[in-house]
Amino acid sequence: MLLSVRPSDLDAIRLDLSGKLVISVMAMVTSPELASRFRTRRVIRAMPNACAEKRLSFTPWLASQDATAEDCLFTERFFASSGEALRVGSEAELNYFTALTGSGPAFLAAFADAMIRSAIADGGIAPATAERAVGRLFLGGSTLLAEAEQTPAEIVETFVGYAGTTAAGLETMAAADIRTPIAKGLRAAAERAAAGHARRTT
Ligand SMILES: NC(=O)c1ccc[n+]([C@@H]2O[C@H](COP(=O)([O-])OP(=O)(O)OC[C@H]3O[C@@H](n4cnc5c(N)ncnc54)[C@H](OP(=O)(O)O)[C@@H]3O)[C@@H](O)[C@H]2O)c1
């Protein structure tokens, strides 16, 4: 059984899945809670993201102790069919990934939106053109990142080293402490992911 309803709709699902494999992609619902609700100890929690529709999801998954080797193999293949799957070892890790890669596409959208707004306000670029340009930038930039031999940190360092236009932008962003709001946002999302049922209905 694959559970893919919104966490706030979980209470409406009344199923006895005794002994069956239950795979959940719901945020905020822990493996012990799933096991007790659905009366099975064969539980897998996974966290795909919206990129799955392009077969580009990064999908961490967590198996309960009683999930069989066959359950795990099925899960790995199932989620690998929509991108890259990775088995993780704890609820805490899965909760963090819920924020990092589960919510990640929306965070990238927020960054893109900030760039588009700047291009319109400071650069005088027409809104439709700014959206098109930033859309292509994210596609091209993320493809380069995915294939680069350097880490993102090394790429930033290389550009700072050139001391040109890009360095001026990067140094000003660093001086404005761009990392802190990003870290805070990820922490808030991870805390929400870990908060569980009590927070789902509030
Ligand atoms: N979207 C993502 O990128 C993403 C990524 C990772 C995890 N998730 C998780 O995936 C889950 C679903 O997200 P979503 O974005 O797909 O939400 P969604 O578009 O709202 O889809 C929820 C689905 O659940 C169905 N549903 C609701 N109550 C039901 C019930 N009582 N019995 C049977 N089906 C019921 C809905 O059917 P109707 O349309 O008929 O109401 C709908 O098809 C959430 O738990 C979310 O945390 C989503």
Ligand as a Chemical Component Dictionary entry (heavy atoms), coordinates in Angstrom:
data_LIG
# 
_chem_comp.id                   LIG 
_chem_comp.type                 NON-POLYMER 
_chem_comp.pdbx_formal_charge   0 
_chem_comp.three_letter_code    LIG 
# 
loop_
_chem_comp_atom.comp_id 
_chem_comp_atom.atom_id 
_chem_comp_atom.alt_atom_id 
_chem_comp_atom.type_symbol 
_chem_comp_atom.charge 
_chem_comp_atom.model_Cartn_x 
_chem_comp_atom.model_Cartn_y 
_chem_comp_atom.model_Cartn_z 
_chem_comp_atom.pdbx_ordinal 
LIG N1  N1  N 0  3.985  17.111 -4.014 1  
LIG C1  C1  C 0  5.222  16.786 -3.722 2  
LIG O1  O1  O 0  6.189  17.173 -4.365 3  
LIG C2  C2  C 0  5.516  15.881 -2.535 4  
LIG C3  C3  C 0  6.832  15.490 -2.280 5  
LIG C4  C4  C 0  7.070  14.627 -1.229 6  
LIG C5  C5  C 0  6.034  14.172 -0.457 7  
LIG N2  N2  N 1  4.777  14.595 -0.710 8  
LIG C6  C6  C 0  3.713  14.096 0.138  9  
LIG O2  O2  O 0  2.770  13.448 -0.692 10 
LIG C7  C7  C 0  1.486  13.577 -0.117 11 
LIG C8  C8  C 0  0.512  14.045 -1.163 12 
LIG O3  O3  O 0  0.961  15.296 -1.660 13 
LIG P1  P1  P 0  0.350  15.895 -3.012 14 
LIG O4  O4  O 0  1.103  17.131 -3.313 15 
LIG O5  O5  O -1 0.252  14.800 -4.039 16 
LIG O6  O6  O 0  -1.117 16.270 -2.492 17 
LIG P2  P2  P 0  -2.470 16.355 -3.312 18 
LIG O7  O7  O 0  -2.191 16.825 -4.710 19 
LIG O8  O8  O 0  -3.438 17.102 -2.453 20 
LIG O9  O9  O 0  -2.931 14.849 -3.434 21 
LIG C9  C9  C 0  -3.500 14.171 -2.338 22 
LIG C10 C10 C 0  -4.302 12.970 -2.886 23 
LIG O10 O10 O 0  -4.883 12.266 -1.785 24 
LIG C11 C11 C 0  -6.220 11.944 -2.116 25 
LIG N3  N3  N 0  -6.985 11.781 -0.878 26 
LIG C12 C12 C 0  -7.272 12.699 0.072  27 
LIG N4  N4  N 0  -8.013 12.159 1.059  28 
LIG C13 C13 C 0  -8.212 10.852 0.705  29 
LIG C14 C14 C 0  -8.918 9.762  1.300  30 
LIG N5  N5  N 0  -9.541 9.893  2.472  31 
LIG N6  N6  N 0  -8.909 8.571  0.666  32 
LIG C15 C15 C 0  -8.266 8.425  -0.507 33 
LIG N7  N7  N 0  -7.577 9.402  -1.119 34 
LIG C16 C16 C 0  -7.566 10.601 -0.523 35 
LIG C17 C17 C 0  -6.683 13.128 -2.938 36 
LIG O11 O11 O 0  -7.770 12.721 -3.709 37 
LIG P3  P3  P 0  -8.799 13.844 -4.293 38 
LIG O12 O12 O 0  -8.024 14.628 -5.306 39 
LIG O13 O13 O 0  -9.876 13.020 -4.866 40 
LIG O14 O14 O 0  -9.202 14.680 -3.118 41 
LIG C18 C18 C 0  -5.453 13.409 -3.796 42 
LIG O15 O15 O 0  -5.435 12.593 -4.954 43 
LIG C19 C19 C 0  1.604  14.537 1.064  44 
LIG O16 O16 O 0  1.586  13.769 2.248  45 
LIG C20 C20 C 0  2.959  15.182 0.892  46 
LIG O17 O17 O 0  3.565  15.427 2.153  47 
LIG C21 C21 C 0  4.477  15.416 -1.754 48 
# 
loop_
_chem_comp_bond.comp_id 
_chem_comp_bond.atom_id_1 
_chem_comp_bond.atom_id_2 
_chem_comp_bond.value_order 
_chem_comp_bond.pdbx_ordinal 
LIG N1  C1  SING 1  
LIG C1  O1  DOUB 2  
LIG C1  C2  SING 3  
LIG C2  C3  SING 4  
LIG C2  C21 DOUB 5  
LIG C3  C4  DOUB 6  
LIG C4  C5  SING 7  
LIG C5  N2  DOUB 8  
LIG N2  C6  SING 9  
LIG N2  C21 SING 10 
LIG C6  O2  SING 11 
LIG C6  C20 SING 12 
LIG O2  C7  SING 13 
LIG C7  C8  SING 14 
LIG C7  C19 SING 15 
LIG C8  O3  SING 16 
LIG O3  P1  SING 17 
LIG P1  O4  DOUB 18 
LIG P1  O5  SING 19 
LIG P1  O6  SING 20 
LIG O6  P2  SING 21 
LIG P2  O7  DOUB 22 
LIG P2  O8  SING 23 
LIG P2  O9  SING 24 
LIG O9  C9  SING 25 
LIG C9  C10 SING 26 
LIG C10 O10 SING 27 
LIG C10 C18 SING 28 
LIG O10 C11 SING 29 
LIG C11 N3  SING 30 
LIG C11 C17 SING 31 
LIG N3  C12 SING 32 
LIG N3  C16 SING 33 
LIG C12 N4  DOUB 34 
LIG N4  C13 SING 35 
LIG C13 C14 SING 36 
LIG C13 C16 DOUB 37 
LIG C14 N5  SING 38 
LIG C14 N6  DOUB 39 
LIG N6  C15 SING 40 
LIG C15 N7  DOUB 41 
LIG N7  C16 SING 42 
LIG C17 O11 SING 43 
LIG C17 C18 SING 44 
LIG O11 P3  SING 45 
LIG P3  O12 DOUB 46 
LIG P3  O13 SING 47 
LIG P3  O14 SING 48 
LIG C18 O15 SING 49 
LIG C19 O16 SING 50 
LIG C19 C20 SING 51 
LIG C20 O17 SING 52 
# 
